[in-house]
Amino acid sequence: MPFNDLEQYIADRWINEGIHPDNPELKIYNYTQNTQFKDHWDEVTESCRGLIVENGQIIARGPRKFYNLGQTKYTTSDIVSVFEKVDGSLAIPYLQNGIVYFATRGSFTSEQAKVATNILHEYDEFFQNAIIEILEENLTPVFEIIYPENKIVVNYGNRRELIYIGTVDNKNGLIDFYSHRQFFSDFVYLIKEYKNDQLTIPENSEGFVVQMNNNVCAKIKSDWYLKIHKLVTNKDLYRTTLISMIEEDMEWISEVPDEFFNEIQVYQKNVEAEVNVITEKIILSLQEIKTCLFEDKEIAIEIQKNEKETRDLMFIFWRKGHKDLRKHVLRNMLNHYREEQKVA
């Protein structure tokens, strides 16, 4: 991966950089919500999915980004392996001062990382030393952490544990599900494997991770999971998109599965189109007035002849400019939508 480009990717808000609190040379890179929302995927952003670097060298990493199967060039006939997709948080081990800790996809210090590390340290040294040996081979065994307080959609009851997923090659980010599977089965649960000709997703589960001959992976999520996730996160995606466009803040998108991004992008595109129509109309109307009248008082009197919403927008553009006009148009759209929802 071209690390020389990372600084520019960070500056352009495609990648986030997290610095370890006890070691400024230890850093973790993860793609941003901006990357997800704008679909800015390339070798760098796909690779920065919990990429842990020390002194410029990759020491551990999560797997490269998985796309939905329908977003790839592959079909079900290309699938050679099928595994359970666990609804928890990705736990990525790394070595610091001879001790194994866990990070999550974008943080050394998240609550999930701390819980995963605490669970790991409850095991004997043999398990931890085995992880160290694998890390020293330029490989990263990755796990899913589940516990009741971290429930997303799937209910795992009181289970509080690490689940072994597979081992990632630090050179390319591809995952090997088999090489260490037998070994880790002595210590932790494994993700379930299914036959590759049986793609019916079990009830009340997130879905599958599927792998092709070239080790590229994709995901298949259940309709049940997507429906419940949307209810759990309680997002009115249209309303939230409007608010986010007003505030110029898309942080909430980190809570939303990739499957909803297309819906959000359609909302944003449609909203932008409507905003452009309204703002152009306001700008042209004011320009017509100003070609005939030159005194501010006369212009103000002429603006007052319009209906309230139009004249308010004209005054805003006249006195504050295009950026404020755009925000007020968005606010008006949000208010209209809220009124419509009350009636409905």
C-alpha positions as CSV (number, residue, x, y, z in Angstrom):
1,M,0.0,0.0,0.0
2,P,1.4,3.5,-0.9
3,F,2.0,5.0,2.6
4,N,3.4,8.1,1.0
5,D,-0.2,9.0,0.1
6,L,-1.6,8.6,3.7
7,E,-1.0,12.2,4.8
8,Q,-3.0,13.5,1.8
9,Y,-5.8,11.0,2.4
10,I,-6.0,12.2,6.0
11,A,-6.0,15.8,5.0
12,D,-8.8,15.1,2.5
13,R,-10.8,13.3,5.2
14,W,-10.7,9.9,3.5
15,I,-8.7,8.3,6.3
16,N,-8.6,8.8,10.1
17,E,-5.4,8.4,12.1
18,G,-5.5,7.3,15.7
19,I,-2.4,7.6,17.8
20,H,-1.7,5.2,20.7
21,P,-1.8,7.1,24.0
22,D,1.4,5.5,25.3
23,N,3.4,5.3,22.0
24,P,3.2,8.1,19.4
25,E,4.9,5.9,16.8
26,L,2.0,3.4,17.1
27,K,-0.9,4.4,14.9
28,I,-4.1,3.0,13.6
29,Y,-5.7,3.9,10.3
30,N,-9.4,3.5,9.3
31,Y,-11.5,4.8,6.5
32,T,-13.9,7.7,7.4
33,Q,-17.6,8.2,7.2
34,N,-16.8,10.6,4.4
35,T,-15.3,7.7,2.4
36,Q,-18.3,5.5,3.0
37,F,-20.8,8.2,2.1
38,K,-19.0,9.4,-1.1
39,D,-18.1,5.8,-2.1
40,H,-14.4,6.8,-2.4
41,W,-12.9,3.3,-2.5
42,D,-9.4,2.5,-3.8
43,E,-6.4,0.5,-2.6
44,V,-5.7,2.8,0.3
45,T,-9.2,3.3,1.7
46,E,-10.0,-0.4,1.3
47,S,-6.8,-1.3,3.2
48,C,-7.2,1.1,6.0
49,R,-9.7,-0.9,8.0
50,G,-8.0,-1.2,11.3
51,L,-4.5,-0.9,9.8
52,I,-1.9,-0.7,12.7
53,V,1.5,0.8,11.9
54,E,4.6,1.3,14.1
55,N,7.5,3.4,12.8
56,G,6.0,3.1,9.3
57,Q,5.7,-0.7,9.3
58,I,2.5,-2.7,9.4
59,I,2.5,-4.7,12.5
60,A,-1.2,-5.8,12.5
61,R,-4.3,-5.2,10.5
62,G,-7.9,-6.1,10.0
63,P,-9.0,-7.6,6.7
64,R,-9.6,-5.4,3.6
65,K,-13.1,-4.0,3.3
66,F,-15.7,-6.5,2.3
67,Y,-18.3,-5.4,-0.2
68,N,-21.8,-6.8,-0.5
69,L,-21.8,-9.7,-3.0
70,G,-24.0,-7.8,-5.3
71,Q,-21.5,-4.9,-5.5
72,T,-18.7,-7.2,-6.8
73,K,-18.1,-8.9,-10.1
74,Y,-18.6,-12.3,-8.4
75,T,-21.8,-14.4,-8.3
76,T,-22.9,-17.3,-6.0
77,S,-21.2,-19.7,-8.4
78,D,-17.8,-18.2,-7.5
79,I,-18.2,-18.9,-3.8
80,V,-15.9,-21.6,-2.3
81,S,-16.4,-21.0,1.4
82,V,-19.3,-19.6,3.5
83,F,-19.0,-18.4,7.1
84,E,-21.2,-16.8,9.7
85,K,-21.0,-13.0,10.0
86,V,-21.0,-12.3,13.7
87,D,-22.8,-9.1,14.9
88,G,-20.2,-7.8,17.2
89,S,-17.0,-5.7,17.0
90,L,-13.8,-6.6,15.1
91,A,-11.0,-7.2,17.6
92,I,-7.4,-6.8,16.2
93,P,-4.5,-7.9,18.3
94,Y,-1.2,-6.0,18.4
95,L,2.0,-6.1,20.5
96,Q,3.0,-3.3,22.8
97,N,6.0,-3.8,25.2
98,G,5.8,-7.6,24.8
99,I,2.1,-7.7,25.8
100,V,-0.9,-8.4,23.5
101,Y,-3.7,-5.8,23.4
102,F,-6.7,-5.5,21.2
103,A,-7.8,-2.6,19.0
104,T,-11.1,-2.1,17.2
105,R,-11.3,-1.0,13.6
106,G,-10.5,2.7,14.4
107,S,-9.4,2.9,18.0
108,F,-6.8,1.6,20.5
109,T,-8.9,2.8,23.4
110,S,-12.6,2.0,22.5
111,E,-14.7,0.3,25.2
112,Q,-14.9,-2.8,22.9
113,A,-11.1,-2.9,22.7
114,K,-10.7,-2.7,26.4
115,V,-13.3,-5.5,27.0
116,A,-11.6,-7.7,24.4
117,T,-8.2,-7.1,26.0
118,N,-9.5,-7.9,29.5
119,I,-11.0,-11.2,28.2
120,L,-7.7,-12.0,26.4
121,H,-5.7,-11.5,29.6
122,E,-8.0,-13.9,31.5
123,Y,-6.4,-16.7,29.4
124,D,-3.2,-18.4,30.2
125,E,0.1,-17.3,28.7
126,F,0.1,-20.1,26.1
127,F,-2.9,-18.5,24.2
128,Q,-1.3,-15.1,24.3
129,N,2.1,-16.4,23.3
130,A,0.5,-18.1,20.3
131,I,-1.0,-14.8,19.2
132,I,2.5,-13.2,19.5
133,E,4.1,-15.9,17.4
134,I,1.5,-15.4,14.7
135,L,1.9,-11.6,14.8
136,E,5.7,-12.1,14.4
137,E,5.1,-14.1,11.2
138,N,3.6,-10.9,9.7
139,L,0.1,-12.3,10.1
140,T,-2.8,-11.1,12.3
141,P,-5.4,-13.4,13.8
142,V,-8.6,-11.4,14.1
143,F,-11.6,-12.0,16.4
144,E,-15.1,-10.7,17.0
145,I,-15.9,-9.5,20.5
146,I,-19.4,-10.0,21.7
147,Y,-20.8,-9.1,25.1
148,P,-24.3,-8.0,26.3
149,E,-23.5,-4.3,26.6
150,N,-22.3,-4.3,23.0
151,K,-25.4,-5.8,21.5
152,I,-26.2,-4.3,18.1
153,V,-29.0,-6.4,16.6
154,V,-28.4,-10.1,17.2
155,N,-29.1,-11.3,20.7
156,Y,-26.2,-13.5,22.0
157,G,-27.7,-13.6,25.5
158,N,-25.0,-13.4,28.3
159,R,-22.1,-14.5,26.1
160,R,-19.0,-12.4,26.8
161,E,-16.3,-13.8,24.6
162,L,-13.9,-13.7,21.7
163,I,-14.8,-15.5,18.5
164,Y,-12.0,-16.4,16.1
165,I,-12.7,-15.3,12.5
166,G,-9.5,-16.0,10.6
167,T,-5.9,-14.8,10.1
168,V,-5.1,-11.8,7.9
169,D,-1.9,-11.6,5.8
170,N,-0.4,-8.2,6.7
171,K,1.0,-7.8,3.1
172,N,-2.3,-7.8,1.3
173,G,-5.1,-7.8,3.8
174,L,-6.6,-11.1,2.6
175,I,-8.0,-13.5,5.2
176,D,-7.2,-17.2,5.7
177,F,-10.1,-18.8,7.5
178,Y,-8.5,-22.3,7.9
179,S,-4.8,-22.3,8.8
180,H,-5.2,-21.5,12.5
181,R,-8.8,-22.6,12.9
182,Q,-8.1,-25.9,14.6
183,F,-5.6,-24.4,16.9
184,F,-7.9,-21.6,18.2
185,S,-10.7,-24.0,18.6
186,D,-9.0,-25.1,21.9
187,F,-9.4,-21.7,23.3
188,V,-12.3,-19.8,21.8
189,Y,-15.5,-20.3,19.8
190,L,-15.1,-20.2,16.0
191,I,-17.3,-18.5,13.4
192,K,-19.6,-21.2,12.0
193,E,-18.9,-22.6,8.6
194,Y,-21.7,-23.5,6.2
195,K,-21.7,-25.5,3.0
196,N,-21.2,-23.3,0.0
197,D,-24.3,-24.6,-1.8
198,Q,-26.5,-23.6,1.1
199,L,-26.9,-19.9,1.1
200,T,-30.1,-19.7,3.1
201,I,-29.3,-17.4,6.0
202,P,-30.4,-18.8,9.4
203,E,-33.1,-16.9,11.2
204,N,-32.2,-14.1,13.6
205,S,-28.6,-13.8,12.3
206,E,-26.7,-11.1,10.5
207,G,-25.7,-13.0,7.4
208,F,-22.7,-14.6,5.7
209,V,-19.1,-13.8,4.8
210,V,-18.3,-15.6,1.6
211,Q,-14.9,-16.3,0.0
212,M,-13.8,-16.9,-3.6
213,N,-10.9,-18.9,-5.0
214,N,-8.6,-15.9,-4.9
215,N,-9.4,-15.3,-1.2
216,V,-11.4,-12.2,-1.9
217,C,-14.4,-12.0,0.5
218,A,-17.8,-10.5,0.2
219,K,-20.8,-10.3,2.6
220,I,-24.5,-11.2,2.3
221,K,-26.7,-9.7,5.0
222,S,-30.2,-11.0,5.9
223,D,-33.3,-8.9,5.2
224,W,-34.2,-9.5,8.8
225,Y,-31.0,-8.0,10.1
226,L,-31.2,-4.9,7.9
227,K,-34.8,-4.3,8.9
228,I,-34.1,-4.6,12.6
229,H,-30.9,-2.6,12.4
230,K,-32.8,0.3,10.9
231,L,-35.4,0.1,13.7
232,V,-32.7,-0.2,16.4
233,T,-30.8,2.8,15.2
234,N,-34.1,4.6,14.9
235,K,-33.0,6.6,11.9
236,D,-35.5,8.4,9.7
237,L,-32.8,8.5,7.0
238,Y,-34.4,11.3,5.0
239,R,-34.8,13.5,8.0
240,T,-31.3,12.7,9.3
241,T,-29.8,13.4,5.9
242,L,-31.4,16.9,5.9
243,I,-30.1,17.7,9.4
244,S,-26.7,16.4,8.5
245,M,-26.6,18.6,5.3
246,I,-27.6,21.6,7.4
247,E,-24.9,20.9,10.0
248,E,-22.4,19.7,7.5
249,D,-21.8,16.7,9.7
250,M,-22.1,13.1,8.6
251,E,-20.7,11.4,11.7
252,W,-23.9,9.5,12.3
253,I,-23.3,7.5,9.2
254,S,-20.8,5.2,11.1
255,E,-23.9,3.6,12.7
256,V,-25.5,2.8,9.4
257,P,-24.7,-0.5,7.5
258,D,-23.3,-0.1,4.0
259,E,-26.5,-1.4,2.6
260,F,-28.3,1.9,3.5
261,F,-25.7,4.2,1.8
262,N,-27.4,4.0,-1.6
263,E,-30.6,5.1,0.0
264,I,-28.8,8.0,1.8
265,Q,-27.1,9.0,-1.5
266,V,-30.4,9.1,-3.3
267,Y,-31.9,11.3,-0.6
268,Q,-28.9,13.7,-0.7
269,K,-28.9,13.9,-4.5
270,N,-32.6,14.7,-4.6
271,V,-32.3,17.2,-1.8
272,E,-29.4,18.9,-3.6
273,A,-31.4,19.1,-6.8
274,E,-34.4,20.7,-5.0
275,V,-32.1,23.1,-3.1
276,N,-30.5,24.2,-6.4
277,V,-33.9,24.9,-8.0
278,I,-35.1,27.0,-5.1
279,T,-31.8,28.9,-4.7
280,E,-31.6,29.7,-8.4
281,K,-35.1,31.0,-8.4
282,I,-34.4,33.3,-5.5
283,I,-31.1,34.5,-7.0
284,L,-32.8,35.2,-10.4
285,S,-35.8,37.0,-8.7
286,L,-33.4,39.3,-6.7
287,Q,-31.3,40.0,-9.8
288,E,-34.4,41.1,-11.7
289,I,-35.4,43.5,-9.0
290,K,-31.9,44.9,-8.8
291,T,-31.7,45.6,-12.5
292,C,-34.7,47.9,-12.2
293,L,-34.2,49.4,-8.7
294,F,-31.0,50.7,-7.2
295,E,-31.9,52.1,-3.7
296,D,-31.9,49.6,-0.9
297,K,-35.2,50.9,0.4
298,E,-36.9,50.4,-3.0
299,I,-35.4,46.9,-3.3
300,A,-36.7,46.0,0.2
301,I,-40.2,47.3,-0.6
302,E,-40.2,45.2,-3.8
303,I,-39.0,42.1,-2.0
304,Q,-41.8,42.5,0.6
305,K,-44.4,42.0,-2.2
306,N,-43.5,38.3,-2.3
307,E,-45.0,35.6,0.0
308,K,-43.3,35.2,3.4
309,E,-41.1,32.2,2.7
310,T,-39.8,33.6,-0.6
311,R,-39.2,37.1,0.7
312,D,-37.4,35.7,3.8
313,L,-35.1,33.8,1.5
314,M,-34.5,36.8,-0.8
315,F,-33.6,39.0,2.2
316,I,-31.2,36.3,3.4
317,F,-29.4,36.0,0.0
318,W,-29.3,39.8,-0.3
319,R,-27.8,40.4,3.1
320,K,-25.9,37.2,3.9
321,G,-25.1,35.4,0.6
322,H,-25.4,32.0,-1.0
323,K,-24.2,29.8,1.9
324,D,-26.7,31.1,4.3
325,L,-29.4,31.0,1.6
326,R,-28.7,27.3,1.1
327,K,-28.9,26.5,4.8
328,H,-32.2,28.3,5.2
329,V,-33.7,26.4,2.2
330,L,-32.6,23.2,3.8
331,R,-34.2,24.3,7.1
332,N,-37.4,25.1,5.3
333,M,-37.4,21.6,3.7
334,L,-36.8,20.0,7.1
335,N,-39.7,22.0,8.7
336,H,-42.0,21.1,5.8
337,Y,-41.1,17.5,6.2
338,R,-41.8,17.6,10.0
339,E,-45.2,19.1,9.3
340,E,-46.0,16.4,6.8
341,Q,-45.0,13.7,9.3
342,K,-47.4,15.2,11.9
343,V,-50.3,15.1,9.4
344,A,-49.4,11.5,8.4
